[in-house]
């Protein structure tokens, strides 16, 4: 993203506004889709296993967790 910023400044100083606008548009598109993705995820809490998984697997025969 740092390189995009440098390129944006370069395009802005060279009066290439269409390329600068494309960079800005890509940033907004990325952030909007990122926030939608983060907002749509459910947080699932998994209870912690108080014993060793190795103990449960080999001695108790537990195959799924």
Secondary structure, 3 states (H helix, E strand, C coil): CHHHHHHHHHHHHCCCHHHHHHHHHHHHHHHHHHHHHHHHCCCCCCCCCCCCHHHHHHCCCCCCC
